[in-house]
């Protein structure tokens, strides 16, 4: 990745995140085509059969999908062909980022592509390259029996699939079963007690369905069908997947009570979204159970966000940095992390109190580079009885835009019993000293 200032940042690929993003993209693609399958770690295969009339031509569909990818910030190549093999080949080896191949041109267009476009194994491609076979057109005049005897039946199968001589099926992804419950009143009602009772019944139905599916949801939407106003959707979000009606009901009831109901409602619909599986955990009563503790924290976060507003709850999270003020960040808490993410400590002594901003301080040395003799703060001077240091902390040169400079840190004990953490900024001269923290 190259930043705007020209600096390069290299980070390891998170394979799990990539697969999750590709799966989410596959579900998005179903707005244009009925069947979508995930192809490896970097592609999607779509069955657009029957969509020609809907979009007035398959080339229009290709342009619409390519435009949608660009709108989502995704750089992709889109190709349409009568076969999955040909579409795969054109998307990866074609000359254009947007390509459409017809049945009449299929053999001619494939002929100019390299043999890698047939999805062959690397060993087979190397064996063919040794005898000068580099493009698909080189296979056309060779007898099929000779190809099979020397390179295996997989070459003929891939060639036939690309040319439409053999069938190829995909395994499409399937959307999860929607979690939904609804009710229609006999007539318009503006009685709050009746509306609350109906909503609570719907929530109980949704939670029973989630238990049957061994899952929970992080996002719930209650749709209000108002008689004189447009429909209103009330949303609650939880820190982790939830299905406890006793916990969810106070979060939902408060939103219903403060909602504008107009002259009454005709019905309610409750939907559970962002569904995730909830694993079974065995409780151990003879020692503290981590799962129950996490569940309690998640409920507390949901309650505080409901009462104080989303974004009001924050927590300290560690960062991988040896610069003291950059070793943590204050993040908004909306989702409780289930596991992982722990950062190993540096294994060095650090003060229990770290100031938000280092405070300027006056230090007297016994010599030009000698030990610290006195520390003056707030107009008062204190004699130093013990000094440990220096500990050099260099700037993080690998982080673009880092403003930190090299520092020499000292652990200083004063005559009044305090233990201070001082540093000398090497960028501002030897007389630039700061107090950064102290041990309680």
C-alpha positions in Angstrom: 0.0 0.0 0.0 1.3 3.5 -1.0 0.1 6.5 1.0 -0.5 10.0 -0.4 2.9 11.2 0.9 4.7 8.5 -1.0 5.5 6.2 1.9 5.0 2.5 1.6 3.3 0.3 4.2 3.6 -3.5 4.0 1.4 -5.5 6.3 0.5 -9.3 6.3 -2.7 -10.4 4.6 -5.5 -11.4 6.9 -6.8 -14.5 5.1 -9.8 -14.8 7.3 -10.8 -11.2 6.7 -10.3 -11.6 3.0 -12.6 -14.7 2.8 -15.2 -12.8 4.9 -15.1 -9.8 2.6 -15.4 -12.0 -0.5 -18.4 -13.8 1.0 -20.1 -10.5 1.8 -19.4 -9.3 -1.8 -21.0 -12.5 -3.1 -24.2 -11.8 -1.2 -24.2 -8.2 -2.6 -23.9 -9.6 -6.2 -27.2 -11.4 -5.8 -28.9 -8.1 -6.4 -28.0 -8.5 -10.1 -27.8 -12.2 -10.7 -29.7 -15.1 -9.1 -26.8 -17.5 -8.4 -23.3 -16.6 -7.2 -20.5 -18.9 -6.2 -17.1 -18.1 -4.5 -14.2 -19.0 -6.7 -11.0 -19.4 -4.7 -9.8 -16.4 -2.7 -10.1 -13.7 -5.4 -13.1 -14.3 -7.6 -16.8 -15.0 -8.0 -18.6 -17.1 -10.6 -22.1 -15.8 -11.4 -24.9 -17.6 -13.3 -26.7 -14.8 -15.3 -28.9 -17.1 -17.3 -32.2 -15.5 -18.1 -31.0 -12.0 -17.2 -30.4 -10.8 -20.8 -33.9 -9.4 -21.2 -34.0 -7.8 -17.8 -30.9 -5.7 -18.5 -31.5 -5.5 -22.3 -28.3 -7.3 -23.1 -25.6 -9.1 -21.2 -23.1 -6.3 -22.0 -25.3 -3.8 -20.1 -25.1 -6.2 -17.1 -21.3 -6.3 -17.3 -21.1 -2.5 -17.2 -23.6 -2.3 -14.3 -21.6 -4.8 -12.2 -18.3 -3.1 -13.0 -19.8 0.3 -12.1 -21.1 -1.2 -8.8 -17.7 -2.5 -7.9 -16.1 0.9 -8.5 -18.7 2.6 -6.4 -17.8 0.2 -3.5 -14.1 1.0 -4.0 -13.2 -2.4 -5.4 -10.9 -2.7 -8.4 -12.2 -5.7 -10.3 -12.4 -7.3 -13.8 -15.8 -8.5 -15.1 -16.3 -10.8 -18.0 -19.4 -12.6 -19.4 -19.3 -15.7 -21.7 -21.5 -18.7 -22.5 -19.4 -20.9 -20.2 -18.0 -20.4 -16.7 -14.5 -21.5 -18.0 -14.5 -18.9 -20.7 -15.7 -16.1 -18.3 -13.0 -17.1 -15.8 -10.3 -17.0 -18.5 -11.4 -13.6 -19.9 -11.7 -12.0 -16.4 -8.1 -13.0 -15.5 -6.3 -13.1 -18.9 -8.4 -10.9 -21.2 -7.1 -7.6 -22.5 -10.1 -5.6 -21.2 -11.4 -5.1 -17.6 -15.0 -5.4 -19.0 -15.4 -8.1 -21.6 -18.4 -9.9 -23.3 -17.9 -13.0 -25.4 -20.6 -14.5 -27.6 -20.9 -18.1 -28.6 -19.7 -17.5 -32.2 -16.5 -15.8 -31.0 -15.8 -18.2 -28.2 -13.2 -20.4 -29.9 -11.4 -17.5 -31.6 -11.1 -15.4 -28.4 -9.9 -18.3 -26.3 -7.3 -19.3 -28.8 -5.2 -16.2 -28.2 -5.1 -16.7 -24.4 -2.3 -18.4 -22.5 -2.8 -22.0 -21.4 -3.1 -20.8 -17.8 -6.5 -19.5 -18.8 -7.7 -23.1 -18.8 -7.2 -23.5 -15.0 -4.6 -26.2 -15.4 -2.2 -27.3 -12.7 1.3 -25.7 -12.6 3.0 -29.1 -13.3 1.0 -29.5 -16.5 1.7 -26.0 -17.7 5.5 -26.5 -17.1 5.4 -29.7 -19.0 3.6 -28.1 -21.9 6.0 -25.1 -21.9 9.0 -27.4 -22.3 7.7 -28.5 -25.7 6.6 -25.0 -26.9 2.9 -25.2 -26.0 2.0 -21.7 -24.6 -1.4 -20.7 -25.9 -4.8 -22.4 -26.2 -4.6 -22.3 -30.0 -1.7 -24.7 -29.8 -4.0 -27.5 -28.5 -6.5 -27.3 -31.3 -4.6 -29.3 -34.0 -3.2 -31.9 -31.5 -5.2 -35.2 -31.4 -7.3 -35.5 -28.2 -5.8 -39.0 -27.5 -2.3 -37.6 -27.7 -3.2 -34.8 -25.2 -4.8 -37.2 -22.8 -1.9 -39.7 -22.9 0.8 -37.1 -22.3 -0.8 -34.5 -20.0 -3.9 -36.2 -18.5 -7.6 -36.1 -18.9 -7.9 -32.8 -16.9 -6.6 -30.8 -19.9 -9.3 -32.0 -22.2 -12.0 -31.5 -19.5 -10.9 -27.9 -18.9 -10.8 -27.2 -22.6 -14.2 -28.7 -23.2 -15.7 -26.8 -20.3 -14.3 -23.5 -21.6 -15.6 -24.3 -25.2 -19.0 -25.4 -24.0 -18.5 -29.1 -24.9 -18.8 -30.3 -21.3 -21.1 -29.2 -18.5 -19.8 -27.3 -15.5 -21.9 -26.5 -12.4 -21.2 -24.1 -9.6 -22.1 -24.4 -6.0 -24.0 -21.2 -5.2 -24.0 -19.5 -1.8 -27.4 -19.5 0.0 -28.7 -16.7 2.1 -29.3 -17.6 5.7 -32.9 -18.2 6.8 -34.3 -14.8 7.8 -35.3 -14.4 11.4 -38.6 -12.5 11.3 -41.9 -12.3 13.1 -44.9 -10.0 12.4 -48.4 -9.2 13.5 -51.3 -7.2 12.0 -53.8 -5.6 14.2 -57.5 -6.0 13.6 -57.6 -2.2 13.1 -55.6 0.9 13.8 -54.6 1.1 17.5 -52.8 3.8 19.4 -52.9 2.1 22.8 -49.3 1.9 24.0 -49.9 -1.1 26.3 -51.3 -3.1 23.4 -48.4 -2.1 21.1 -45.8 -3.0 23.8 -47.5 -6.4 24.5 -47.5 -7.2 20.8 -43.8 -6.2 20.4 -42.8 -8.3 23.4 -44.6 -11.3 21.9 -42.7 -10.8 18.6 -39.4 -10.6 20.4 -40.1 -13.8 22.2 -40.9 -15.5 18.9 -37.7 -14.3 17.3 -35.6 -15.4 20.3 -37.2 -18.9 20.2 -36.3 -19.1 16.5 -32.7 -18.1 17.3 -32.4 -20.7 20.0 -33.7 -23.4 17.5 -31.0 -22.2 15.0 -28.4 -22.1 17.8 -27.6 -18.5 16.9 -28.1 -14.9 18.0 -28.3 -11.5 16.3 -26.4 -8.3 16.8 -28.9 -6.1 15.0 -32.7 -6.0 15.5 -35.2 -3.9 13.6 -38.8 -3.3 14.6 -40.9 -1.9 11.7 -43.9 0.2 12.7 -46.7 0.4 10.1 -48.2 3.8 11.0 -51.7 4.6 9.7 -51.1 8.3 8.9 -47.3 8.5 8.6 -44.6 6.7 6.6 -43.3 3.4 8.2 -40.9 3.8 11.0 -38.0 1.4 11.8 -36.6 1.2 15.4 -33.1 -0.3 15.6 -31.2 -1.8 18.5 -27.7 -3.2 18.3 -25.9 -5.4 20.8 -22.2 -5.8 21.6 -22.3 -9.5 20.7 -24.9 -11.9 19.2 -27.8 -12.1 21.6 -31.1 -14.0 21.9 -32.1 -13.3 25.5 -35.5 -11.7 25.4 -35.1 -10.5 29.0 -32.0 -8.5 28.0 -33.3 -7.2 24.7 -36.8 -6.1 25.8 -35.7 -3.1 27.9 -33.6 -1.9 25.0 -36.5 -2.1 22.6 -39.3 -1.0 24.9 -37.5 2.4 25.5 -37.4 3.1 21.8 -41.1 2.2 21.4 -42.2 4.5 24.2 -40.3 7.4 22.7 -41.4 6.8 19.1 -43.8 9.0 17.2 -46.8 6.6 16.7 -49.1 9.1 14.9 -52.8 8.3 15.0 -52.0 4.6 15.5 -50.4 1.5 14.1 -51.7 -1.2 11.7 -49.0 -3.7 12.5 -45.5 -4.6 13.6 -42.6 -6.6 12.0 -39.5 -7.6 14.0 -36.4 -8.7 12.1 -33.1 -10.1 13.4 -30.0 -9.3 11.4 -26.2 -9.9 11.5 -26.8 -13.4 12.7 -23.9 -15.4 14.2 -23.7 -18.8 15.8 -23.6 -19.1 19.6 -21.5 -21.9 20.8 -22.5 -24.1 23.7 -20.4 -23.4 26.8 -20.4 -25.6 29.9 -20.5 -23.6 33.1 -18.1 -24.6 35.9 -19.5 -23.5 39.3 -16.4 -24.2 41.3 -14.4 -21.5 39.6 -15.1 -18.2 37.8 -16.7 -18.7 34.4 -15.3 -16.5 31.7 -18.3 -16.9 29.4 -20.7 -15.7 32.0 -18.4 -12.7 32.8 -18.3 -11.8 29.0 -22.1 -12.0 28.8 -22.5 -9.7 31.7 -20.1 -7.2 30.2 -21.9 -7.3 26.8 -25.3 -6.7 28.5 -23.8 -3.7 30.4 -22.4 -2.2 27.2 -25.8 -2.6 25.5 -27.6 -1.0 28.4 -25.2 2.0 28.6 -25.4 2.5 24.8 -29.2 2.5 24.9 -29.3 5.0 27.8 -26.3 7.3 26.9 -26.3 6.9 23.2 -24.2 4.9 20.7 -20.6 6.0 21.0 -20.7 7.1 24.7 -19.1 3.9 26.0 -15.3 3.7 25.4 -12.5 1.4 26.4 -8.7 1.4 26.5 -7.1 -1.0 24.0 -3.5 -1.8 23.7 -1.5 -1.0 20.5 1.8 -2.5 19.4 4.1 0.4 20.1 7.0 1.1 22.4 6.3 4.8 22.5 4.4 5.3 25.8 1.6 7.6 24.7 1.0 5.6 21.5 0.8 2.2 23.3 -2.9 2.5 23.8 -6.0 4.0 22.2 -9.5 5.0 23.5 -12.0 3.3 21.2 -15.8 3.4 21.1 -17.3 0.1 22.2 -20.1 -1.3 20.1 -19.0 -4.9 19.7 -17.5 -7.1 22.4 -14.5 -9.0 21.0 -15.0 -12.7 21.5 -11.4 -13.8 21.7 -7.9 -13.0 20.6 -6.4 -9.6 20.0 -4.2 -9.7 23.1 -0.9 -7.8 22.8 2.1 -9.1 24.7 3.5 -6.5 27.1 7.0 -5.2 26.6 8.3 -6.8 29.8 9.8 -3.5 31.1 9.0 -1.4 34.1 6.4 1.3 33.4 4.8 3.9 35.7 1.3 3.3 37.0 0.4 6.9 36.2 1.1 8.2 32.7 0.2 11.9 31.9 -1.8 12.7 28.8 0.9 15.3 27.8 4.5 15.3 29.1 5.0 18.3 31.5 8.0 20.5 31.2 10.4 20.3 34.2 13.7 21.7 35.3 16.5 19.3 35.9 20.0 20.1 37.4 22.9 17.8 36.6 26.1 17.3 38.6 28.1 17.7 35.4 27.5 18.2 31.6 26.6 14.6 31.2 26.5 13.6 34.8 23.8 12.2 37.0 20.6 14.1 38.0 21.0 16.1 41.1 17.7 18.0 41.6 14.3 18.2 40.0 12.3 21.5 40.1 8.5 21.4 39.5 6.0 24.1 40.2 8.5 26.4 41.7 9.7 23.8 44.2 13.0 21.9 44.1 13.5 18.3 45.2 16.8 16.5 45.8 17.2 13.2 43.9 18.3 10.2 45.9 18.4 7.5 43.2 18.4 7.4 39.4 18.0 4.5 37.0 18.7 5.1 33.3 18.9 6.1 30.6 16.5 4.0 28.5 16.6 5.1 24.9 13.3 5.1 23.0 13.7 5.8 19.4 11.0 7.1 17.0 8.8 4.6 15.1 10.3 5.3 11.6 8.1 2.6 10.0 4.9 4.4 10.8 4.1 7.2 8.2 3.6 10.6 9.7 5.1 9.7 13.1 6.1 12.9 15.0 7.9 11.3 17.9 11.6 12.0 18.5 14.3 10.0 20.3 14.1 10.2 24.1 16.3 9.2 27.0 14.1 8.1 30.0 15.1 8.0 33.6 13.5 6.5 36.7 14.1 9.1 39.5 13.4 8.8 43.2 13.2 12.1 45.1 13.7 13.0 48.7 9.9 13.4 49.3 9.3 9.7 48.5 8.0 10.1 44.9 9.3 8.0 42.0 9.1 10.0 38.8 9.6 9.0 35.1 11.5 11.7 33.3 12.9 12.0 29.8 15.3 14.2 27.9 14.2 15.1 24.4 17.2 14.6 22.1 15.7 16.7 19.4 15.4 19.9 21.5 18.8 19.9 23.2 20.2 18.5 26.4 18.2 21.0 28.6 14.7 20.0 27.4 13.4 17.7 30.2 9.9 16.5 30.7 7.9 14.6 33.4 5.9 11.9 31.7 4.6 9.8 34.7 5.1 8.5 38.2 4.7 5.4 40.2 1.8 5.5 42.7 
